[in-house]
Amino acid sequence: MIRALLLAAALTDGALAEKPEVASAVAVLDAWIEATRVARDEPGLSIAIVHDQEVIWAKGYGLADLAGRPATPATLYRIASVSKLFTNVAVLQLRDAGALSLDDPVQKHLAWFKVVAPAAEADEITIRELLTHTSGLPRELPLFYWNDLAFPSREEMMRLVATHMAVFAPETEWHYSNLGVAIAGEVVAAVAREPYESYVQRRILDPLGMTSTLVVPRRDAPGLAVGYRRRVPGRPREAEDFIDARALTPSAGFASSVLDLARLVSLQFRKGPAGGAQILKASTLRELRRPHWLRPDWQSGQALGFWLRRVAGQLRVGQEGIAPGYRADLDFDPATRIGVIVLSNAYDADHLAYVDQAFAIVGPAVAKALDRPRATPSADPAWSHYVGTYTWKHAEVQVLVIDGELAMIVPDAANPWESRVRLAPVARPHAFLMLGGSLNGELAHFELDASGEASRLVTGSRYYLRKREGP
């Protein structure tokens, strides 16, 4: 535990944590968290805030055990459905290695997987549908393991699946399914030809340096917080019974700390090919958070590996976990590269409130601390040869210099400022990279006449002729 606390101090030494704006925001959030936790009589929680590859701040509150053990950033909690992220990563690693396709029928890799379809025309369930909760499978097996905490073995799950009818045909409804991701874990084991636990340890936890995360926690695991049941006014909280998720391990079995999960968040902001700690290439990381299912209000949905929700105009990518005795949430914003992890040992903790408040208070402070005034660029005098209006039949664009940059606008647009496309010089003469608009990233170039003035503007596969002034 001491080593983990020293690690936290090293990760937060200097940089953003010492910026006055960030330090002040953290102090406010710190006071709010403790006051809120006490008012709600929650035993304990831990939080970490990440920016890119840096843990800005991490702290524990209250008790990991009501017998007196304090919660710290290194405290382990059961993370419930946050466990699913590791299963999704494992599947994508195997896909990138060419060992499977996301659109493979599950039965291609698991011969025992046979589900009673709800309709005769229902397609076979694919691996992609397991990960996106669109397989139509029921949420759970027909057992009361969330009541008695007697979770089934793998063999029992295999036997029950064959007798269990799907709720929907695949890809017709979003229906959250712990069973579906548990089966995805079986796909990992079958394709990798090794137990799920050892694959995740070897290919995910070890490369990321997640030394505290447990795929199959033991009751006596060092540093594991005791989970507590919902508060009953006037009575002390009761400790929850220990959970061995067994067949549901790929969906809900892991234990971890906010410091370890911070490493998983930082991975989401890295670029480059797979290798070492880069356990997935950058394009696959983007694929994991690409929307696959949007709810009718377009405010939330399901990605390949994460849930999606919009809060105050900001896209949050993450996963929450709820299990007897524990609450967990991991959220990040790809645009600002900020992530927040909250783990609690109270079943009735409002984990999302802590996450949302961290984004609301610390997020703007980080943005302010990182904001560096940009000097107004100097316009190249040669650009005067390009400035003007260019037309072709019904279409018209205008090239002008705005704040020292060459730009192109649509003058009759409802909002011409929003139509602005920056023209960034490139090595090729009279050519520019278009930044913004529907041709973002493509080249535009000007053709000059004998006098050295632009006569034609070519944008992608379209051209416009220079509009001459005068009669």
C-alpha positions in Angstrom: 0.0 0.0 0.0 2.8 2.4 0.9 4.4 1.7 -2.5 1.1 2.6 -4.3 0.8 5.8 -2.3 4.3 6.8 -3.3 3.5 6.0 -6.9 0.5 8.3 -6.7 2.7 11.1 -5.3 5.2 10.5 -8.1 2.4 10.6 -10.8 1.0 13.9 -9.4 4.3 15.6 -8.8 4.4 18.9 -10.6 2.8 19.6 -14.0 -1.0 20.2 -13.9 -1.5 19.4 -10.2 0.6 22.4 -9.2 -1.1 24.9 -11.5 -3.0 27.4 -9.3 -6.2 27.0 -11.3 -6.1 23.2 -10.9 -5.0 23.2 -7.3 -7.9 25.5 -6.4 -10.5 23.5 -8.3 -9.2 20.3 -6.6 -9.5 21.9 -3.2 -13.1 22.8 -3.9 -13.9 19.3 -5.2 -12.1 17.7 -2.2 -14.3 19.7 0.3 -17.5 18.8 -1.6 -16.7 15.1 -1.8 -16.0 14.8 1.9 -19.1 16.8 2.9 -21.3 14.8 0.5 -19.9 11.5 1.6 -20.5 12.3 5.3 -24.0 13.7 4.6 -24.9 10.5 2.8 -23.3 8.3 5.4 -21.2 6.4 2.9 -18.4 4.3 4.3 -15.7 5.1 1.8 -14.7 5.9 -1.7 -11.6 6.6 -3.8 -11.2 8.9 -6.8 -8.6 9.6 -9.4 -8.6 12.3 -12.1 -6.4 11.8 -15.2 -5.3 14.1 -17.9 -3.7 12.3 -20.8 -0.8 10.3 -19.3 -0.8 12.1 -15.9 -2.8 11.4 -12.7 -3.6 14.9 -11.7 -5.0 13.9 -8.3 -6.0 10.8 -6.4 -7.5 10.5 -2.9 -9.4 8.1 -0.6 -12.2 9.2 1.7 -13.7 7.5 4.7 -13.1 3.8 5.5 -12.4 0.8 3.4 -13.6 -1.2 6.4 -15.8 0.1 9.1 -13.5 -1.6 11.6 -11.2 1.4 11.0 -9.1 0.8 7.8 -8.9 4.1 5.8 -9.7 4.3 2.1 -6.8 5.4 0.0 -6.1 5.7 -3.8 -4.6 2.2 -3.6 -7.6 0.6 -2.0 -9.2 -2.2 -4.0 -12.9 -2.3 -4.7 -15.1 -4.8 -6.7 -15.6 -2.9 -10.0 -18.6 -4.9 -11.2 -19.4 -4.1 -14.8 -16.3 -2.1 -15.3 -14.8 -5.6 -15.7 -16.5 -5.8 -19.1 -13.9 -3.3 -20.5 -11.1 -5.9 -20.1 -13.2 -8.5 -22.0 -13.9 -6.1 -24.8 -10.2 -5.2 -25.1 -9.3 -8.9 -25.2 -11.7 -9.5 -28.0 -10.3 -6.6 -30.0 -6.8 -7.8 -29.5 -7.7 -11.1 -30.9 -9.5 -9.5 -33.8 -6.4 -7.3 -34.6 -4.3 -10.5 -34.5 -6.5 -12.0 -37.2 -7.8 -14.8 -34.8 -11.5 -13.8 -35.2 -13.8 -11.4 -36.8 -16.3 -9.3 -34.8 -19.0 -10.5 -37.3 -18.2 -14.1 -36.7 -21.2 -16.1 -35.4 -20.5 -17.0 -31.8 -21.1 -20.6 -32.6 -18.1 -20.6 -34.9 -15.8 -20.5 -31.8 -18.1 -22.0 -29.2 -19.8 -25.2 -30.5 -21.9 -25.4 -27.4 -23.5 -22.0 -27.9 -27.0 -22.7 -29.0 -29.8 -20.3 -28.1 -33.5 -20.7 -28.6 -34.4 -17.8 -31.0 -37.5 -15.7 -30.4 -38.3 -15.6 -34.1 -37.8 -18.1 -36.9 -36.1 -15.5 -39.1 -33.6 -14.4 -36.4 -30.0 -14.3 -37.5 -27.1 -16.0 -35.7 -25.7 -14.0 -32.8 -22.3 -12.4 -33.6 -19.4 -11.5 -31.3 -20.0 -7.8 -32.1 -23.6 -8.1 -30.8 -22.3 -9.6 -27.6 -20.1 -6.6 -27.0 -22.7 -4.0 -27.9 -25.6 -5.6 -26.0 -27.6 -6.0 -29.2 -27.5 -9.8 -29.2 -31.1 -10.1 -27.9 -29.8 -12.4 -25.1 -31.5 -12.0 -21.6 -29.7 -10.0 -19.0 -28.9 -13.1 -16.9 -29.1 -16.8 -16.7 -32.4 -18.2 -15.1 -30.9 -18.3 -11.6 -31.1 -16.1 -8.5 -27.4 -15.4 -8.1 -27.9 -11.7 -7.5 -30.0 -12.7 -4.5 -28.1 -15.6 -3.0 -24.7 -14.7 -4.6 -24.3 -18.3 -5.7 -22.9 -17.7 -9.1 -22.9 -20.6 -11.7 -19.9 -22.4 -12.9 -18.8 -22.3 -16.6 -20.2 -25.7 -17.1 -23.6 -24.8 -15.6 -23.7 -21.7 -17.8 -23.0 -23.7 -20.9 -25.8 -26.1 -20.0 -28.4 -23.4 -19.2 -27.7 -21.3 -22.4 -29.0 -24.1 -24.6 -32.3 -24.1 -22.8 -32.7 -20.3 -22.5 -34.7 -18.3 -25.1 -33.4 -15.0 -26.3 -35.5 -12.0 -25.5 -35.1 -10.3 -28.9 -33.8 -11.1 -32.4 -30.2 -9.8 -32.8 -29.8 -6.1 -33.7 -33.5 -5.3 -33.1 -33.2 -3.8 -29.6 -30.5 -2.7 -27.2 -30.8 -5.0 -24.2 -28.0 -5.0 -21.5 -26.7 -8.5 -21.0 -24.2 -9.7 -18.4 -24.7 -13.1 -19.9 -23.6 -11.8 -23.3 -20.3 -10.5 -22.1 -19.7 -13.6 -20.1 -20.0 -15.6 -23.3 -17.6 -13.1 -25.0 -15.1 -14.1 -22.3 -15.6 -17.7 -23.3 -14.8 -16.7 -26.9 -11.6 -15.1 -25.7 -10.5 -18.3 -23.9 -11.5 -20.6 -26.8 -9.7 -18.5 -29.4 -6.6 -17.8 -27.3 -6.5 -21.4 -26.2 -5.8 -20.4 -22.6 -8.0 -19.6 -19.6 -9.6 -16.2 -19.6 -7.9 -15.2 -16.4 -4.4 -15.9 -17.6 -5.0 -14.2 -21.0 -6.2 -11.0 -19.4 -3.3 -11.1 -16.9 -0.6 -11.7 -19.6 -1.9 -9.5 -22.4 -3.6 -6.6 -20.6 -2.8 -6.2 -16.9 0.9 -7.0 -17.1 1.7 -4.7 -20.1 -0.3 -1.8 -18.6 1.4 -2.2 -15.2 -1.9 -2.8 -13.5 -0.2 -4.7 -10.7 -3.1 -4.5 -8.2 -6.0 -5.5 -10.4 -7.4 -8.9 -9.7 -9.4 -10.9 -12.3 -10.6 -13.4 -9.6 -10.4 -11.7 -6.2 -10.1 -13.7 -3.0 -12.1 -13.0 0.1 -8.8 -12.2 1.9 -7.1 -10.2 -0.9 -4.9 -7.6 0.7 -6.3 -4.1 0.4 -9.8 -5.1 -0.7 -12.5 -2.9 0.7 -15.4 -4.4 2.5 -18.6 -3.8 0.6 -21.7 -2.5 2.5 -25.4 -2.8 1.9 -27.8 0.0 1.5 -28.1 2.3 4.5 -31.2 1.8 6.7 -31.9 4.9 8.8 -31.2 4.3 12.5 -29.2 1.1 12.0 -25.5 0.5 11.3 -24.6 -0.6 7.8 -24.4 -4.3 7.2 -21.4 -5.8 5.4 -22.2 -7.5 2.1 -21.3 -11.2 1.5 -18.3 -11.9 -0.6 -18.9 -12.5 -4.3 -17.2 -15.1 -6.5 -18.6 -14.3 -9.9 -17.3 -17.6 -11.4 -18.9 -17.8 -15.0 -19.8 -14.1 -14.8 -16.2 -13.1 -14.2 -15.7 -11.5 -17.7 -18.8 -9.4 -17.0 -18.6 -8.5 -13.3 -15.9 -10.2 -11.4 -12.8 -8.0 -11.2 -11.4 -5.9 -8.3 -9.2 -2.9 -8.9 -8.0 0.5 -7.6 -8.5 4.0 -9.0 -4.7 4.2 -9.6 -4.7 1.0 -11.6 -7.8 2.0 -13.6 -6.1 5.4 -14.3 -3.6 3.4 -16.5 -6.5 2.0 -18.5 -7.9 5.5 -19.0 -4.5 6.9 -20.1 -4.3 4.2 -22.7 -7.3 5.7 -24.4 -5.4 8.9 -25.1 -2.3 7.3 -26.6 -1.5 7.0 -30.3 0.6 4.6 -32.4 0.8 0.9 -33.2 0.3 -1.9 -30.8 3.3 -3.0 -28.7 4.3 -3.1 -25.1 2.1 -0.9 -23.0 0.2 0.1 -26.1 -2.0 -3.0 -25.9 -4.2 -1.8 -28.7 -3.3 0.4 -31.7 -4.8 3.9 -31.8 -7.3 3.1 -34.5 -8.7 0.2 -32.5 -9.0 2.4 -29.4 -11.1 4.9 -31.5 -13.2 2.0 -32.7 -13.9 0.9 -29.1 -15.7 4.2 -28.4 -17.5 4.6 -31.8 -21.3 4.6 -31.4 -23.0 1.4 -32.4 -26.4 2.1 -30.8 -28.0 5.4 -30.0 -31.1 5.8 -27.8 -34.0 7.8 -29.3 -33.0 11.0 -27.5 -29.5 10.9 -28.9 -28.1 11.7 -25.4 -26.7 8.3 -24.7 -25.8 5.1 -26.4 -23.6 2.1 -26.7 -20.1 1.9 -28.3 -18.3 -1.3 -29.0 -16.6 -1.3 -25.7 -18.0 1.6 -23.7 -21.3 3.3 -22.8 -21.8 6.9 -24.2 -23.6 9.8 -22.6 -23.8 13.5 -23.2 -23.5 15.7 -20.1 -23.7 19.5 -20.4 -22.8 19.2 -24.1 -19.7 17.1 -23.4 -19.4 13.5 -24.7 -18.5 11.1 -21.9 -17.2 7.6 -22.7 -17.1 5.1 -20.0 -18.6 2.2 -18.0 -20.4 2.1 -14.7 -20.5 -0.9 -12.3 -23.0 -1.8 -9.7 -22.8 -4.9 -7.5 -23.9 -5.8 -4.0 -21.8 -3.7 -1.7 -20.0 -1.6 -4.4 -20.4 1.2 -7.0 -17.9 2.1 -9.7 -17.6 4.4 -12.6 -14.9 5.1 -15.2 -15.6 8.1 -17.5 -13.4 10.0 -19.9 -13.7 12.8 -22.6 -11.6 12.1 -25.7 -11.7 15.7 -26.7 -10.1 17.1 -23.5 -8.3 13.9 -22.6 -9.7 14.1 -19.0 -10.8 11.0 -17.2 -12.4 10.4 -13.8 -12.6 7.1 -11.9 -14.7 6.7 -8.7 -14.9 3.5 -6.7 -17.1 3.1 -3.6 -17.9 0.4 -1.1 -21.5 1.5 -0.5 -24.2 -0.1 -2.6 -26.3 3.1 -2.5 -23.4 5.5 -3.3 -24.3 8.1 -6.0 -21.1 7.4 -8.0 -22.1 9.4 -11.0 -22.6 12.5 -8.9 -19.0 12.4 -7.9 -17.8 11.8 -11.4 -20.0 14.6 -12.9 -18.9 17.0 -10.2 -15.2 16.3 -10.9 -15.7 17.0 -14.6 -17.7 20.2 -13.8 -15.2 21.6 -11.3 -11.8 20.4 -12.4 -12.3 20.0 -16.1 -12.6 23.8 -16.8 -9.6 24.5 -14.5 -7.5 22.0 -16.5 -8.6 23.6 -19.8 -7.6 27.0 -18.4 -4.2 25.8 -17.2 -3.4 24.3 -20.5 -4.6 27.3 -22.5 -1.7 29.1 -24.0 -2.4 32.4 -25.8 -1.8 32.0 -29.5 0.1 34.7 -31.2 -1.7 36.2 -34.2 0.0 34.8 -37.3 1.5 37.2 -39.9 -0.2 37.1 -43.2 2.0 36.3 -46.2 1.9 39.4 -48.6 1.8 36.9 -51.5 -1.7 35.9 -50.4 -3.1 39.1 -51.8 -2.9 37.4 -55.2 -5.5 34.8 -54.0 -8.0 37.1 -52.2 -11.3 37.5 -54.0 -14.6 35.9 -54.9 -14.7 32.7 -56.9 -17.9 31.4 -58.5 -19.3 28.5 -60.5 -22.9 28.8 -61.7 -25.0 28.7 -58.5 -22.0 28.4 -56.0 -19.8 31.1 -54.7 -16.9 31.2 -52.2 -14.8 34.1 -51.0 -11.1 33.9 -50.1 -9.9 36.5 -47.6 -7.4 36.9 -44.8 -8.8 36.5 -41.3 -6.7 37.1 -38.2 -3.5 36.6 -40.2 -4.7 33.4 -41.8 -5.9 32.7 -45.3 -9.5 31.4 -45.2 -12.4 30.6 -47.4 -16.0 31.3 -46.6 -19.5 30.9 -48.1 -20.7 34.6 -48.0 -24.4 33.8 -48.4 -24.4 31.0 -45.8 -26.8 31.4 -42.8 -23.8 31.7 -40.6 -20.8 32.6 -42.8 -18.4 32.5 -39.8 -19.2 28.8 -39.3 -18.7 28.1 -43.0 -15.0 29.3 -42.6 -12.3 26.9 -43.8 -8.7 27.7 -42.9 -6.2 27.4 -45.8 -2.9 26.2 -44.4 0.2 26.5 -46.6 1.9 23.3 -47.8 5.2 22.8 -49.6 3.5 22.7 -53.0 3.4 26.2 -54.7 -0.1 27.9 -54.5 -1.5 24.9 -52.6 -3.2 24.8 -49.2 -4.5 22.3 -46.8 -8.2 22.8 -46.1 -9.0 22.7 -42.4 -12.7 22.5 -41.6 -15.7 22.0 -43.8 -16.7 18.9 -45.8 -13.3 18.8 -47.5 -11.3 18.9 -44.2 -7.8 17.5 -44.8 -7.9 17.8 -48.6 -5.9 20.1 -50.8 -7.0 23.3 -52.5 -4.8 25.1 -55.0 -4.9 28.3 -57.0 -4.1 28.6 -60.7 -2.5 31.9 -61.7 -2.9 33.8 -65.0 -0.1 35.5 -66.9 -0.2 38.5 -64.6 0.4 36.4 -61.5 -3.2 36.8 -60.2 -5.3 33.7 -59.3 -7.8 32.9 -62.0 -9.2 29.6 -60.7 -9.6 27.9 -57.3 -9.6 24.1 -57.3 -11.0 22.4 -54.1 -10.9 18.7 -54.2 -12.7 17.7 -57.5 -14.5 21.0 -58.0 -13.2 24.3 -59.4 -14.4 28.0 -59.2 -13.5 30.8 -61.5 -12.2 34.1 -60.1 -14.9 36.8 -60.3 -13.5 39.9 -61.9 -14.3 43.4 -60.6 -15.7 46.1 -62.8 -18.0 46.0 -65.8 
